[in-house]
Amino acid sequence: METFLQVLGIIGLAILVVIGTLAGLIASVITGGNRGTYVVIGVVGALAAPFLMALLGVTALAAAGLIAIIVASIIGAIIVLMIAHLILDRD
C-alpha cells in the first residue's frame, strides 16, 4: 500500500479528483440528474477504485505507474456512477 501511495503522490490524487469531477459532470448531463451529487459520486469512485485494487493486492497497478492508476480511476468512476444512477433515479 505504501508503494501505491508513493507512486500516486499529491499530483496523482489531484488528477484522480479531476477525473472524477469530469465523469460526474458528464454523467449529470447525460442523465439530467443533480450535478453536485454526480460530481461527488464521480470523485468518490475515481478515488476509491485504485485504492480498493491496491488493498486487494493488485500490485501491477502500482508497478504500471500513474497511467494504469488513471485508467482504473476512470473505470471506477464509471461503475460507481452507473450504480448511483440505478439507485438515485428510480421512478
Phi and psi in radians as a Rosetta constraint file:
Dihedral C 1 N 2 CA 2 C 2 CIRCULARHARMONIC -1.122 0.35
Dihedral N 2 CA 2 C 2 N 3 CIRCULARHARMONIC -0.684 0.35
Dihedral C 2 N 3 CA 3 C 3 CIRCULARHARMONIC -1.086 0.35
Dihedral N 3 CA 3 C 3 N 4 CIRCULARHARMONIC -0.703 0.35
Dihedral C 3 N 4 CA 4 C 4 CIRCULARHARMONIC -1.061 0.35
Dihedral N 4 CA 4 C 4 N 5 CIRCULARHARMONIC -0.799 0.35
Dihedral C 4 N 5 CA 5 C 5 CIRCULARHARMONIC -1.164 0.35
Dihedral N 5 CA 5 C 5 N 6 CIRCULARHARMONIC -0.585 0.35
Dihedral C 5 N 6 CA 6 C 6 CIRCULARHARMONIC -1.165 0.35
Dihedral N 6 CA 6 C 6 N 7 CIRCULARHARMONIC -0.711 0.35
Dihedral C 6 N 7 CA 7 C 7 CIRCULARHARMONIC -1.151 0.35
Dihedral N 7 CA 7 C 7 N 8 CIRCULARHARMONIC -0.716 0.35
Dihedral C 7 N 8 CA 8 C 8 CIRCULARHARMONIC -1.212 0.35
Dihedral N 8 CA 8 C 8 N 9 CIRCULARHARMONIC -1.027 0.35
Dihedral C 8 N 9 CA 9 C 9 CIRCULARHARMONIC 1.183 0.35
Dihedral N 9 CA 9 C 9 N 10 CIRCULARHARMONIC 3.138 0.35
Dihedral C 9 N 10 CA 10 C 10 CIRCULARHARMONIC -1.188 0.35
Dihedral N 10 CA 10 C 10 N 11 CIRCULARHARMONIC -0.745 0.35
Dihedral C 10 N 11 CA 11 C 11 CIRCULARHARMONIC -1.084 0.35
Dihedral N 11 CA 11 C 11 N 12 CIRCULARHARMONIC -0.721 0.35
Dihedral C 11 N 12 CA 12 C 12 CIRCULARHARMONIC -1.092 0.35
Dihedral N 12 CA 12 C 12 N 13 CIRCULARHARMONIC -0.734 0.35
Dihedral C 12 N 13 CA 13 C 13 CIRCULARHARMONIC -1.079 0.35
Dihedral N 13 CA 13 C 13 N 14 CIRCULARHARMONIC -0.712 0.35
Dihedral C 13 N 14 CA 14 C 14 CIRCULARHARMONIC -1.098 0.35
Dihedral N 14 CA 14 C 14 N 15 CIRCULARHARMONIC -0.697 0.35
Dihedral C 14 N 15 CA 15 C 15 CIRCULARHARMONIC -1.119 0.35
Dihedral N 15 CA 15 C 15 N 16 CIRCULARHARMONIC -0.717 0.35
Dihedral C 15 N 16 CA 16 C 16 CIRCULARHARMONIC -1.119 0.35
Dihedral N 16 CA 16 C 16 N 17 CIRCULARHARMONIC -0.668 0.35
Dihedral C 16 N 17 CA 17 C 17 CIRCULARHARMONIC -1.123 0.35
Dihedral N 17 CA 17 C 17 N 18 CIRCULARHARMONIC -0.729 0.35
Dihedral C 17 N 18 CA 18 C 18 CIRCULARHARMONIC -1.114 0.35
Dihedral N 18 CA 18 C 18 N 19 CIRCULARHARMONIC -0.748 0.35
Dihedral C 18 N 19 CA 19 C 19 CIRCULARHARMONIC -1.060 0.35
Dihedral N 19 CA 19 C 19 N 20 CIRCULARHARMONIC -0.805 0.35
Dihedral C 19 N 20 CA 20 C 20 CIRCULARHARMONIC -1.098 0.35
Dihedral N 20 CA 20 C 20 N 21 CIRCULARHARMONIC -0.691 0.35
Dihedral C 20 N 21 CA 21 C 21 CIRCULARHARMONIC -1.104 0.35
Dihedral N 21 CA 21 C 21 N 22 CIRCULARHARMONIC -0.810 0.35
Dihedral C 21 N 22 CA 22 C 22 CIRCULARHARMONIC -1.108 0.35
Dihedral N 22 CA 22 C 22 N 23 CIRCULARHARMONIC -0.742 0.35
Dihedral C 22 N 23 CA 23 C 23 CIRCULARHARMONIC -1.081 0.35
Dihedral N 23 CA 23 C 23 N 24 CIRCULARHARMONIC -0.725 0.35
Dihedral C 23 N 24 CA 24 C 24 CIRCULARHARMONIC -1.146 0.35
Dihedral N 24 CA 24 C 24 N 25 CIRCULARHARMONIC -0.723 0.35
Dihedral C 24 N 25 CA 25 C 25 CIRCULARHARMONIC -1.110 0.35
Dihedral N 25 CA 25 C 25 N 26 CIRCULARHARMONIC -0.778 0.35
Dihedral C 25 N 26 CA 26 C 26 CIRCULARHARMONIC -1.096 0.35
Dihedral N 26 CA 26 C 26 N 27 CIRCULARHARMONIC -0.756 0.35
Dihedral C 26 N 27 CA 27 C 27 CIRCULARHARMONIC -1.115 0.35
Dihedral N 27 CA 27 C 27 N 28 CIRCULARHARMONIC -0.661 0.35
Dihedral C 27 N 28 CA 28 C 28 CIRCULARHARMONIC -1.202 0.35
Dihedral N 28 CA 28 C 28 N 29 CIRCULARHARMONIC -0.603 0.35
Dihedral C 28 N 29 CA 29 C 29 CIRCULARHARMONIC -1.206 0.35
Dihedral N 29 CA 29 C 29 N 30 CIRCULARHARMONIC -0.756 0.35
Dihedral C 29 N 30 CA 30 C 30 CIRCULARHARMONIC -1.157 0.35
Dihedral N 30 CA 30 C 30 N 31 CIRCULARHARMONIC -0.765 0.35
Dihedral C 30 N 31 CA 31 C 31 CIRCULARHARMONIC -1.589 0.35
Dihedral N 31 CA 31 C 31 N 32 CIRCULARHARMONIC -0.296 0.35
Dihedral C 31 N 32 CA 32 C 32 CIRCULARHARMONIC 1.311 0.35
Dihedral N 32 CA 32 C 32 N 33 CIRCULARHARMONIC 0.330 0.35
Dihedral C 32 N 33 CA 33 C 33 CIRCULARHARMONIC -1.477 0.35
Dihedral N 33 CA 33 C 33 N 34 CIRCULARHARMONIC -3.090 0.35
Dihedral C 33 N 34 CA 34 C 34 CIRCULARHARMONIC -1.162 0.35
Dihedral N 34 CA 34 C 34 N 35 CIRCULARHARMONIC 2.076 0.35
Dihedral C 34 N 35 CA 35 C 35 CIRCULARHARMONIC -1.048 0.35
Dihedral N 35 CA 35 C 35 N 36 CIRCULARHARMONIC -0.818 0.35
Dihedral C 35 N 36 CA 36 C 36 CIRCULARHARMONIC -1.075 0.35
Dihedral N 36 CA 36 C 36 N 37 CIRCULARHARMONIC -0.745 0.35
Dihedral C 36 N 37 CA 37 C 37 CIRCULARHARMONIC -1.087 0.35
Dihedral N 37 CA 37 C 37 N 38 CIRCULARHARMONIC -0.810 0.35
Dihedral C 37 N 38 CA 38 C 38 CIRCULARHARMONIC -1.174 0.35
Dihedral N 38 CA 38 C 38 N 39 CIRCULARHARMONIC -0.592 0.35
Dihedral C 38 N 39 CA 39 C 39 CIRCULARHARMONIC -1.150 0.35
Dihedral N 39 CA 39 C 39 N 40 CIRCULARHARMONIC -0.801 0.35
Dihedral C 39 N 40 CA 40 C 40 CIRCULARHARMONIC -1.081 0.35
Dihedral N 40 CA 40 C 40 N 41 CIRCULARHARMONIC -0.784 0.35
Dihedral C 40 N 41 CA 41 C 41 CIRCULARHARMONIC -1.124 0.35
Dihedral N 41 CA 41 C 41 N 42 CIRCULARHARMONIC -0.694 0.35
Dihedral C 41 N 42 CA 42 C 42 CIRCULARHARMONIC -1.089 0.35
Dihedral N 42 CA 42 C 42 N 43 CIRCULARHARMONIC -0.746 0.35
Dihedral C 42 N 43 CA 43 C 43 CIRCULARHARMONIC -1.135 0.35
Dihedral N 43 CA 43 C 43 N 44 CIRCULARHARMONIC -0.762 0.35
Dihedral C 43 N 44 CA 44 C 44 CIRCULARHARMONIC -1.041 0.35
Dihedral N 44 CA 44 C 44 N 45 CIRCULARHARMONIC -0.798 0.35
Dihedral C 44 N 45 CA 45 C 45 CIRCULARHARMONIC -1.120 0.35
Dihedral N 45 CA 45 C 45 N 46 CIRCULARHARMONIC -0.711 0.35
Dihedral C 45 N 46 CA 46 C 46 CIRCULARHARMONIC -1.181 0.35
Dihedral N 46 CA 46 C 46 N 47 CIRCULARHARMONIC -0.607 0.35
Dihedral C 46 N 47 CA 47 C 47 CIRCULARHARMONIC -1.410 0.35
Dihedral N 47 CA 47 C 47 N 48 CIRCULARHARMONIC -0.627 0.35
Dihedral C 47 N 48 CA 48 C 48 CIRCULARHARMONIC -1.292 0.35
Dihedral N 48 CA 48 C 48 N 49 CIRCULARHARMONIC -0.689 0.35
Dihedral C 48 N 49 CA 49 C 49 CIRCULARHARMONIC -1.008 0.35
Dihedral N 49 CA 49 C 49 N 50 CIRCULARHARMONIC -0.917 0.35
Dihedral C 49 N 50 CA 50 C 50 CIRCULARHARMONIC -1.105 0.35
Dihedral N 50 CA 50 C 50 N 51 CIRCULARHARMONIC -0.647 0.35
Dihedral C 50 N 51 CA 51 C 51 CIRCULARHARMONIC -1.166 0.35
Dihedral N 51 CA 51 C 51 N 52 CIRCULARHARMONIC -0.733 0.35
Dihedral C 51 N 52 CA 52 C 52 CIRCULARHARMONIC -1.111 0.35
Dihedral N 52 CA 52 C 52 N 53 CIRCULARHARMONIC -0.707 0.35
Dihedral C 52 N 53 CA 53 C 53 CIRCULARHARMONIC -1.108 0.35
Dihedral N 53 CA 53 C 53 N 54 CIRCULARHARMONIC -0.688 0.35
Dihedral C 53 N 54 CA 54 C 54 CIRCULARHARMONIC -1.168 0.35
Dihedral N 54 CA 54 C 54 N 55 CIRCULARHARMONIC -0.697 0.35
Dihedral C 54 N 55 CA 55 C 55 CIRCULARHARMONIC -1.145 0.35
Dihedral N 55 CA 55 C 55 N 56 CIRCULARHARMONIC -0.555 0.35
Dihedral C 55 N 56 CA 56 C 56 CIRCULARHARMONIC -1.380 0.35
Dihedral N 56 CA 56 C 56 N 57 CIRCULARHARMONIC -0.047 0.35
Dihedral C 56 N 57 CA 57 C 57 CIRCULARHARMONIC 1.619 0.35
Dihedral N 57 CA 57 C 57 N 58 CIRCULARHARMONIC 0.299 0.35
Dihedral C 57 N 58 CA 58 C 58 CIRCULARHARMONIC -1.380 0.35
Dihedral N 58 CA 58 C 58 N 59 CIRCULARHARMONIC 1.481 0.35
Dihedral C 58 N 59 CA 59 C 59 CIRCULARHARMONIC -1.324 0.35
Dihedral N 59 CA 59 C 59 N 60 CIRCULARHARMONIC -0.335 0.35
Dihedral C 59 N 60 CA 60 C 60 CIRCULARHARMONIC -1.112 0.35
Dihedral N 60 CA 60 C 60 N 61 CIRCULARHARMONIC -0.447 0.35
Dihedral C 60 N 61 CA 61 C 61 CIRCULARHARMONIC -1.105 0.35
Dihedral N 61 CA 61 C 61 N 62 CIRCULARHARMONIC -0.814 0.35
Dihedral C 61 N 62 CA 62 C 62 CIRCULARHARMONIC -1.228 0.35
Dihedral N 62 CA 62 C 62 N 63 CIRCULARHARMONIC -0.637 0.35
Dihedral C 62 N 63 CA 63 C 63 CIRCULARHARMONIC -1.209 0.35
Dihedral N 63 CA 63 C 63 N 64 CIRCULARHARMONIC -0.552 0.35
Dihedral C 63 N 64 CA 64 C 64 CIRCULARHARMONIC -1.359 0.35
Dihedral N 64 CA 64 C 64 N 65 CIRCULARHARMONIC -0.294 0.35
Dihedral C 64 N 65 CA 65 C 65 CIRCULARHARMONIC 1.654 0.35
Dihedral N 65 CA 65 C 65 N 66 CIRCULARHARMONIC -2.921 0.35
Dihedral C 65 N 66 CA 66 C 66 CIRCULARHARMONIC -1.154 0.35
Dihedral N 66 CA 66 C 66 N 67 CIRCULARHARMONIC -0.586 0.35
Dihedral C 66 N 67 CA 67 C 67 CIRCULARHARMONIC -1.089 0.35
Dihedral N 67 CA 67 C 67 N 68 CIRCULARHARMONIC -0.777 0.35
Dihedral C 67 N 68 CA 68 C 68 CIRCULARHARMONIC -1.139 0.35
Dihedral N 68 CA 68 C 68 N 69 CIRCULARHARMONIC -0.648 0.35
Dihedral C 68 N 69 CA 69 C 69 CIRCULARHARMONIC -1.149 0.35
Dihedral N 69 CA 69 C 69 N 70 CIRCULARHARMONIC -0.692 0.35
Dihedral C 69 N 70 CA 70 C 70 CIRCULARHARMONIC -1.126 0.35
Dihedral N 70 CA 70 C 70 N 71 CIRCULARHARMONIC -0.753 0.35
Dihedral C 70 N 71 CA 71 C 71 CIRCULARHARMONIC -1.080 0.35
Dihedral N 71 CA 71 C 71 N 72 CIRCULARHARMONIC -0.755 0.35
Dihedral C 71 N 72 CA 72 C 72 CIRCULARHARMONIC -1.091 0.35
Dihedral N 72 CA 72 C 72 N 73 CIRCULARHARMONIC -0.659 0.35
Dihedral C 72 N 73 CA 73 C 73 CIRCULARHARMONIC -1.230 0.35
Dihedral N 73 CA 73 C 73 N 74 CIRCULARHARMONIC -0.622 0.35
Dihedral C 73 N 74 CA 74 C 74 CIRCULARHARMONIC -1.105 0.35
Dihedral N 74 CA 74 C 74 N 75 CIRCULARHARMONIC -0.816 0.35
Dihedral C 74 N 75 CA 75 C 75 CIRCULARHARMONIC -1.102 0.35
Dihedral N 75 CA 75 C 75 N 76 CIRCULARHARMONIC -0.744 0.35
Dihedral C 75 N 76 CA 76 C 76 CIRCULARHARMONIC -1.084 0.35
Dihedral N 76 CA 76 C 76 N 77 CIRCULARHARMONIC -0.750 0.35
Dihedral C 76 N 77 CA 77 C 77 CIRCULARHARMONIC -1.104 0.35
Dihedral N 77 CA 77 C 77 N 78 CIRCULARHARMONIC -0.737 0.35
Dihedral C 77 N 78 CA 78 C 78 CIRCULARHARMONIC -1.115 0.35
Dihedral N 78 CA 78 C 78 N 79 CIRCULARHARMONIC -0.781 0.35
Dihedral C 78 N 79 CA 79 C 79 CIRCULARHARMONIC -1.110 0.35
Dihedral N 79 CA 79 C 79 N 80 CIRCULARHARMONIC -0.810 0.35
Dihedral C 79 N 80 CA 80 C 80 CIRCULARHARMONIC -1.139 0.35
Dihedral N 80 CA 80 C 80 N 81 CIRCULARHARMONIC -0.682 0.35
Dihedral C 80 N 81 CA 81 C 81 CIRCULARHARMONIC -1.145 0.35
Dihedral N 81 CA 81 C 81 N 82 CIRCULARHARMONIC -0.654 0.35
Dihedral C 81 N 82 CA 82 C 82 CIRCULARHARMONIC -1.135 0.35
Dihedral N 82 CA 82 C 82 N 83 CIRCULARHARMONIC -0.745 0.35
Dihedral C 82 N 83 CA 83 C 83 CIRCULARHARMONIC -1.114 0.35
Dihedral N 83 CA 83 C 83 N 84 CIRCULARHARMONIC -0.772 0.35
Dihedral C 83 N 84 CA 84 C 84 CIRCULARHARMONIC -1.087 0.35
Dihedral N 84 CA 84 C 84 N 85 CIRCULARHARMONIC -0.688 0.35
Dihedral C 84 N 85 CA 85 C 85 CIRCULARHARMONIC -1.081 0.35
Dihedral N 85 CA 85 C 85 N 86 CIRCULARHARMONIC -0.727 0.35
Dihedral C 85 N 86 CA 86 C 86 CIRCULARHARMONIC -1.130 0.35
Dihedral N 86 CA 86 C 86 N 87 CIRCULARHARMONIC -0.629 0.35
Dihedral C 86 N 87 CA 87 C 87 CIRCULARHARMONIC -1.382 0.35
Dihedral N 87 CA 87 C 87 N 88 CIRCULARHARMONIC -0.790 0.35
Dihedral C 87 N 88 CA 88 C 88 CIRCULARHARMONIC -1.365 0.35
Dihedral N 88 CA 88 C 88 N 89 CIRCULARHARMONIC -0.537 0.35
Dihedral C 88 N 89 CA 89 C 89 CIRCULARHARMONIC -1.817 0.35
Dihedral N 89 CA 89 C 89 N 90 CIRCULARHARMONIC 0.764 0.35
Dihedral C 89 N 90 CA 90 C 90 CIRCULARHARMONIC -1.402 0.35
Dihedral N 90 CA 90 C 90 N 91 CIRCULARHARMONIC 2.016 0.35
